[in-house]
Amino acid sequence: MKLTRKSLEKGSKRGYLDGQMLIATPTMQDERFARSLIYVCAHSEEGAMGIIVNQPAPNINFPDLLVQLDVIPAVELIQLPPRAGEVVVLKGGPVETGRGFVLHTPDFFIENSTLPIDDGICLTATLDILKAIARGTGPANAILALGYAGWAPGQLETEIHSNGWLHCAPDTDLIFGLDTNIKYNRALGKIGIQPGRLSSEVGHA
């Protein structure tokens, strides 16, 4: 799915997974998505788009990224609000990895830039939200993802039918939790699956 404003603004229809979490199963063929947990931002007949929320971007932290993107000068790092230092930088997916996508709570909104998704989760992909976080006027909770995961029309449905993905409802800890290592097992727990039994349960639900 090519990410466009139109594709993200389409309303959720019955049978689609907008606002849900995808949980990769052991039968997932693509190594890039092994043990991944994905928040689905858009899902329609045109395809799907989501953000991986449990794969930290290696050797990148949010304050340093603000400097690299010229959001703030390096001399102002010491003045960053504590909340800015807690923003996790993630590998959001293999598509457009040089572009940043911020999932955040709805207490921050930019007209014509912020897209409400579901259950109080919004997506903003402009530098304005990074500047707001650096000033201490951004959302209460946010994660920054580099890139996203995309599926062509019917592709996600095929992968689900092939037992590549399970899904569950999101919660704030699954999306914004600082400890990314526990998110995958927590998501499995939400649907009553113990991680050690996952391989034997897939396909028998």
KOLNU-393226 format. One record per residue: x, y, z of N, C-alpha, C in turn. Coordinates in steps of 0.1 Angstrom, whole numbers, plus 5000, padded with zeros to 4 digits. Layout:
% residues N
XYZXYZXYZ;...
***
This chain:
% residues 205
500849885000500050005000500950125000;500750214990501450344990500750435000;501650495009501050575020500650715014;499450745015498950885011497950925021;497751055022496751115031495351045029;495051035016493750975013493550835018;494650755017494550615022494350605037;494950705044494850705059493550755063;492950845055491750905060490450825058;490650715050489450635048488950575061;487650575063487050525075487150375076;487250325088487350185090486050115087;486150005080484949925077485049795084;483849735086483749605093484649505085;485449425093486349325087487749375085;487949505086489249565085489849585099;491249595099491949595112492549735116;491949845111492449975115492449975131;493550025137493550045151493849915159;494149805152494449685159495949655159;496349555167497749515167497949385160;498849375151499249245144500349185152;500249055155501348985162501848875152;503148885149503748785140503848645147;503548545139503548405144504848345139;505248225145506448155141506448115126;505248115119505248085105505448205096;505748315102505948435094507248415086;507048425072508148395063509148505062;508748625064509648745062510448775075;511748755075512548775087512448915092;512149015084512049155089510949165099;509949075099508849085107508748975118;509848905120509948795130509648865144;508748805151508448845165508048995165;507549045155507149185154505749205159;505449325164504149375169503849505161;502849505154502549615145501149685148;501249815149499949885151499449925137;498249885133497749905120497050045119;497650125111497150265110496050275099;496150195089495150195078494950055072;493750015069493449885063492149905055;492249875042491149895033491349805021;490449815012490549735000491749774992;492349884995493549934988494849884994;494749815005495949765012495949795026;497149795032497249825046498649895049;498649965060499850035065499950025080;501049995085501249995100502650025104;502750045117504050075124504449965133;505649915131506249815141506549895154;506049845165506249915178507149845188;507849745183508649675193510049645188;510549715178511849705172512649835173;513449855184514149985185515150005173;515250125169516250165159517650165166;518550085161519850065168520650195167;521250225179522250335180521650475176;520350485178519650615176518750655188;519050765194518050815204517450945200;516350975206515451085202516151225202;516851255213517551385214518551405203;519351295200520351305190519751325176;518551255174517851265162517351415159;516951475170516451615169517551705164;518851675168519951755163520251725149;520251595145520551555131519551615121;518251625126517251685117517151835118;518051895125518052045127516852095133;516152015142515052055149515552155160;516652115167517252195177518752195175;519552295179520952295178521452205190;522652155188523252065198523352135212;523652265212523852335225522552335233;521352305227520152315234519652175239;520452075237520151935242519951935257;520752005264520652005279519352065284;518652145275517452215279516152135275;516352015269515151935265514351895277;513051905276512151855287512351705289;512251655301512451515304511551425295;510351465291509551385283510151355270;510951445264511551425251512551315252;513251305263514251205264513651065265;512351055268511750925269511050875256;511150955246510550915233511350805227;510750695224511550575218511550595203;512750565197512950565183512950425178;512050395169511850255164512050235149;512350115146512350075132510850045128;510250135122508750125120508450025109;509349995100509049905089510049925078;510049845067511049855056510749955046;509550025046509150115036509450265041;510150345032510450485035511150495048;512250425050512950425062513650555066;513750645056514350775059513250875064;512050835065510950925069510450885083;510150985091509750965105508250975106;507650885114506250875117506050875132;505250965137505050975152503650925155;503550815163502250775169502150845182;500950895185500950975198499450985203;499351035215498051045221497351175215;496051185216495251285209495251425216;496151445226496251575232497051665224;497551625213498251715204497651695190;497451805183496751795169497251905161;497651875149498051985139497051965127;496352075124495352075114496052045100;495351945093495851905080497151825081;497651785093498851705094498551585103;497851605113497551495123496351415118;496551275118495451185114494951105126;493751125131493251035141493050895135;493450795143493250655138492150585145;492350555158491350485166491750475181;490750475189491050455204492050565209;491950685204492750785210494150785205;494450715194495750715188495850795175;496850885174496950965162498350945155;498450985143499650975135499951115129;501151155132501651285126503051255120;503251305107504551275100505251405096;505151505104505751635100506751675111;507751755108508651805118508051885129;506851935126506252025136506051955149;505651825149505451755162506751735169;507851715162509151695168509551825175;509251945168509552075174508752095187;507452055186506652065198507151985210;507551865207508051775218509351835224;510151895215511451955220511152075229;509952145226509652265234508852225247;508452095248507652055259506152075257;505752105245504352135242503752015233;504451905232503951795224502951705232;502651595226501651505233502251435245;501351385254501751325266502551195263;502151125253502850995249503150995234;504350955230504650945216505750855214;505750785202506950715197507250755183;508550755180508950795166509450675159;508750645148509150535139509750575126;510850515123511550535110511050435100;510250475091509750385081508450325086;507750245077506550175080506450045073;505449965076505149845070503949865060;504049815048502949835039502549705032;501349685029500849565022499949605009;500149534999499349564987497949514989;496949544980495549504982495449354983;494849304994494649164996495849095003;497049155003498249085008498149055023;497749155031497649125045496649015048;495449015041494448915043495048775040;495848765029496448635026497448595036;498248685042499148645052498448605065;497348665068496548625080496048485078;495448465066494848325063495948225063;497148255061498248165060498948155074;498248205084498748195098499948275100;500248385092501348465095501148565106;499948605108499648705119498448665127;498548705140497448705149497148855151;496048885158495749025161495049035175;495249155181494649185194494349335194;493549375204493349515207494549585212;494749705209495949775215495649825229;496749865235496649945248497850035248;497850135257498850235257500250175260;500350065268501650005271502249935258;501349875251501749805238502349905228;501750025228502150115218503350205223;503150265235504050365241505050315251;504850185255505750135266507250155263;508050185273509450205270510250075269;509749965275510449845274509949765262;510549775251510049715238510249565239;511149515247511449365248510249285253;509349345261508249265266506949285259;506849375249505649395242505049275234;505949205228505449085220504748985229;505448945240504848845249503548905256;503549035259502349095265501149085255;501449115242500349105232499848965231;500648865231500248725231499348695243;499748745255499048725267497648785267;497448895259496148955258495148865251;495648775242494748685236494848545241;495448535253495448405260496448305256;497548345249498548255244499848265252;500348155257501648165263502748145252;503748235252504748235241505348095238;505548015248506147885246505247785238;503947815239502947735232502447785219;503047895215502547965203502647875190;503747815188503947735176502947625175;502547565186501547455186500147495184;499847625188498547675188498147745175;499147795168498847855155498247755145;497147795139496447715130495447625136;495347625149494347545156493347625164;493247765161492347845169490947815165;
***
